[in-house]
Amino acid sequence: MSVIVNVHEAKTHLSRLLEQAHAGEEIIVAKAGKPYARLMPLESKPPQRQPGRLKGRLDDSFFEPLAEDELGAWEGQ
């Protein structure tokens, strides 16, 4: 859900709006009644890759070709 605020309100309550955005709420700042900017949370840093993490979790069947009907489903047929 988005909250729309005008520029004056955004300047007056910036700290509160930043907290709301950080909590996951999308804030739209409007100028003269038209959407002008968006405050939204930054994406968190993706986890670091750990080579070999899946070792032993995938058996040989994972690498076998898909059946024709399954392959068709993946390809949208």
N, C-alpha and C positions, 0 to 999 in steps of 0.2 A: 504494500500500500504506500502511496506517495502522499506527502504533505506539501502543499503549495503555500509559500510565504512571499510577501513583497520584499523589496530591497531594504526598506527602512526596518522592517521587523527582523530581517536576517542580520542587519548590522547591530541592532539592539540586543538580539538574543543569540549571537553567533556561538557562544560556548555551549548553550543548551542544544542548539541545532547540531553542533558537531558531535555531542554525546549521543543524540538520537541517531545520527548517521552511523556512528561507530557501533551502535547497537543493532544495526541492520536496516534501519528505516531509510527510505529514499526521500530526500528533501529537494523540492524544486523551487528555485528562486525565480520570481517573476518580476519583470520590469515593465511598467505601464500595462500590467495585466497579461503580458505575454511571457511564456516560459523562456528563461534566459540562461540558467545554469542549473546544474544538478550536484547536490552533495550526496555522496554515497560512500560506504565503507571501502577501504582498500582491501584487495584480496590478500589473504594471508600468504606468507612465503611457502611455496610448495616444499614438501619434504625432500630431503636429500636422497638421491638414488643410492641404493646399496647393492652393488653387483653381487650376484649369486644368491639373492634373497629368496628366490623361488626354487632354488636347487632342491631337488627331491620332491617337489610338490606336483610336478607335471610328469605323468607317465608317458610312454611312447605313443599311446593312442591319441594324445593331443596333436601330434604331428602327422597323423594319418589324414588323407584327403576326406573332405566332407562327402556325404551321399548326395546324389544329384538333387533330390528334393530339398535338402537342407541348404545346399549351395544356391539353389534358385530362390529360397526364402531370403537369404542374405543379399542377393542381388536384386531383390524386389520383383521377382517374377511370379 
